[in-house]
């Protein structure tokens, strides 16, 4: 299999050591994550970005 035919994405590369990434992760407070999620739900998307639409459910 050549790289040209590869369909899978390359592995995630953080650009930092595991220790640094893990340290940053451990500093995250769950309350801040919850607040960020709620804030992102109320923000308007930037102009020119289409919103995702749900697919119509198929009849069974």
QUIVEN-V13742 format. One record per pair of residues at least 24 apart in sequence whose ideal C-beta (glycine too) atoms are under 7 Angstrom apart, sorted by the first residue. I is the first residue (numbers start at 1). J is the second residue. Records with the same first field share a line. If there is no record, write none. Layout:
I: J ; J
//
This chain:
none
//
